[in-house]
Amino acid sequence: MELTGRAVEQRLRALLIAPPGAGKGTQAVRLCAHFGVSHISTGEVFRREVDRGTELGSRVAAYLSRGDLVPDGLVGDVVRFEVLRAVAETGGYLLDGFPRTLAQAEGAHALALELGIAAHAVLTFDVPRAVLLDRLLGRASVEGRHDDTEDTICHRIEVYDTQTAPLLDYYARRGVLIRVDADRPVDEVTAASIEALEAALTAAGAPIDR
Ligand code: AMP
């Protein structure tokens, strides 16, 4: 085997934080395909556990149906397991819907440092409030997600504003936040996100939490 001395290719590790209805799920799938990394959606993990009737599912079901956040203690173990699996399988990850509280962000930071798998960038999508509501109500009639009733939708947006949105300042202050205008066609959002994440990955060669 020839040793070229070239650095091993660095796979993307990123966080995606955006309000309900901003297109996280759709974009995450496309971005993961482009970068060849694993998609971890904490919301999907929890919904699957509820559908399977597991013990974890029974502990989180009521939070999901109300649109409240699952307690940080239950989220941490899931994320640790999924991130380790992702890094082993593809060398990278896009975490969709995590972190959602400052405590989760701080826990993730400590864990990432410990494991040497810190994120390179944090991506967020800007979408006007009225557009979010329209999209979510539209999705409710098509997908029939349990937490897509009008009351729950409004509550989830409120929970995002009070508990999750403050994280954007936290990451902006650390100079790692990428904001993408997501009130435009899906392909344009994907292209803008890819461009910004590629730039972050190139510039990084150095993960944000080193
Ligand atoms: P999502 O699919 O990202 O919209 O998440 C659906 C639901 O899963 C949320 O409304 C929460 O109840 C729960 N959830 C997902 N991710 C988290 C997280 N990081 N922290 C707490 N709860 C979460």
Boltz pocket constraint, residues with backbone or C-beta under 6 A from the ligand:
constraints:
  - pocket:
      binder: B
      contacts: [[A, 20], [A, 41], [A, 42], [A, 43], [A, 44], [A, 46], [A, 60], [A, 63], [A, 64], [A, 67], [A, 68], [A, 69], [A, 70], [A, 71], [A, 75], [A, 96], [A, 97], [A, 98], [A, 99], [A, 100], [A, 104], [A, 147], [A, 156]]
      max_distance: 6.0
